[in-house]
Amino acid sequence: MGKIEVVPCAVNPLDIEYTQLSTRFDAEYGILWTMMNPVGVPCFSQKFVDEVLLHQRSIEDSGGSIWLGGKLHPIRYSVAHSQIPGVFNLGGDLDLFSTLIRKGDRQALMPTCTLRRTK
């Protein structure tokens, strides 16, 4: 039987630069920490949701592994928390919703109402 070579993941969740999330990995416990820090009002904007979906896809695409320090580590736990004191559960952008409703802009409102996963 030949020698097995471990190669880096095609997508490493730690290598992606976000504007509204930050990540770190605790290799000792296999914990991928995801810190939510939405820009502006702490709510689910389309940009924030896009980054969360990209982050989740990167975990799936990496096969649930992190390449760190020259080694491949399994992600045993994924923990998300807010970096905004006293706020974890973010609501929708009510100002955006009301503006789009007043304008009658159904087309612009729809992406904010449904989360569709695309690959």
Contacts in CASP RR format, 6 or more apart in sequence:
PFRMAT RR
TARGET T0000
AUTHOR 0000-0000-0000
METHOD contacts of the structure
MODEL  1
MGKIEVVPCAVNPLDIEYTQLSTRFDAEYGILWTMMNPVGVPCFSQKFVD
EVLLHQRSIEDSGGSIWLGGKLHPIRYSVAHSQIPGVFNLGGDLDLFSTL
IRKGDRQALMPTCTLRRTK
6 72 0 8 1.000
8 67 0 8 1.000
8 72 0 8 1.000
9 61 0 8 1.000
9 62 0 8 1.000
9 63 0 8 1.000
9 65 0 8 1.000
9 66 0 8 1.000
9 67 0 8 1.000
9 72 0 8 1.000
10 61 0 8 1.000
10 62 0 8 1.000
11 58 0 8 1.000
11 61 0 8 1.000
11 62 0 8 1.000
12 58 0 8 1.000
12 62 0 8 1.000
12 66 0 8 1.000
12 67 0 8 1.000
13 23 0 8 1.000
13 32 0 8 1.000
13 55 0 8 1.000
13 58 0 8 1.000
13 59 0 8 1.000
13 62 0 8 1.000
13 66 0 8 1.000
13 75 0 8 1.000
14 23 0 8 1.000
14 24 0 8 1.000
14 25 0 8 1.000
14 66 0 8 1.000
14 67 0 8 1.000
14 68 0 8 1.000
16 23 0 8 1.000
16 54 0 8 1.000
16 55 0 8 1.000
16 58 0 8 1.000
18 51 0 8 1.000
18 54 0 8 1.000
18 55 0 8 1.000
19 39 0 8 1.000
19 47 0 8 1.000
19 51 0 8 1.000
20 36 0 8 1.000
20 37 0 8 1.000
20 38 0 8 1.000
20 39 0 8 1.000
20 47 0 8 1.000
20 48 0 8 1.000
20 51 0 8 1.000
21 34 0 8 1.000
21 35 0 8 1.000
21 36 0 8 1.000
21 37 0 8 1.000
21 51 0 8 1.000
21 52 0 8 1.000
21 55 0 8 1.000
22 34 0 8 1.000
22 35 0 8 1.000
22 37 0 8 1.000
22 83 0 8 1.000
23 32 0 8 1.000
23 33 0 8 1.000
23 34 0 8 1.000
23 35 0 8 1.000
23 55 0 8 1.000
24 32 0 8 1.000
24 33 0 8 1.000
24 35 0 8 1.000
25 31 0 8 1.000
25 32 0 8 1.000
25 33 0 8 1.000
25 66 0 8 1.000
25 68 0 8 1.000
25 73 0 8 1.000
25 75 0 8 1.000
26 33 0 8 1.000
27 66 0 8 1.000
27 68 0 8 1.000
27 71 0 8 1.000
27 73 0 8 1.000
29 76 0 8 1.000
29 77 0 8 1.000
30 66 0 8 1.000
30 73 0 8 1.000
30 74 0 8 1.000
30 75 0 8 1.000
30 76 0 8 1.000
30 77 0 8 1.000
31 75 0 8 1.000
31 76 0 8 1.000
31 77 0 8 1.000
31 78 0 8 1.000
31 79 0 8 1.000
32 59 0 8 1.000
32 66 0 8 1.000
32 75 0 8 1.000
32 77 0 8 1.000
32 78 0 8 1.000
32 79 0 8 1.000
33 79 0 8 1.000
33 81 0 8 1.000
34 55 0 8 1.000
34 78 0 8 1.000
34 79 0 8 1.000
34 80 0 8 1.000
34 81 0 8 1.000
35 80 0 8 1.000
35 81 0 8 1.000
35 82 0 8 1.000
35 83 0 8 1.000
36 48 0 8 1.000
36 52 0 8 1.000
36 80 0 8 1.000
36 81 0 8 1.000
36 82 0 8 1.000
36 83 0 8 1.000
36 84 0 8 1.000
36 90 0 8 1.000
37 82 0 8 1.000
37 83 0 8 1.000
37 84 0 8 1.000
38 44 0 8 1.000
38 45 0 8 1.000
38 48 0 8 1.000
38 84 0 8 1.000
38 90 0 8 1.000
39 45 0 8 1.000
39 47 0 8 1.000
39 48 0 8 1.000
41 93 0 8 1.000
41 95 0 8 1.000
42 82 0 8 1.000
42 84 0 8 1.000
42 87 0 8 1.000
42 90 0 8 1.000
43 90 0 8 1.000
43 91 0 8 1.000
43 92 0 8 1.000
43 93 0 8 1.000
43 94 0 8 1.000
44 90 0 8 1.000
44 91 0 8 1.000
44 92 0 8 1.000
44 93 0 8 1.000
45 92 0 8 1.000
45 93 0 8 1.000
45 96 0 8 1.000
46 111 0 8 1.000
46 112 0 8 1.000
48 90 0 8 1.000
49 115 0 8 1.000
53 115 0 8 1.000
53 117 0 8 1.000
57 119 0 8 1.000
59 75 0 8 1.000
59 78 0 8 1.000
62 75 0 8 1.000
64 74 0 8 1.000
64 75 0 8 1.000
65 72 0 8 1.000
65 73 0 8 1.000
65 74 0 8 1.000
65 75 0 8 1.000
66 72 0 8 1.000
66 73 0 8 1.000
66 74 0 8 1.000
66 75 0 8 1.000
67 73 0 8 1.000
81 88 0 8 1.000
82 88 0 8 1.000
82 90 0 8 1.000
92 112 0 8 1.000
93 112 0 8 1.000
96 112 0 8 1.000
97 109 0 8 1.000
97 112 0 8 1.000
100 108 0 8 1.000
100 109 0 8 1.000
100 112 0 8 1.000
101 109 0 8 1.000
END
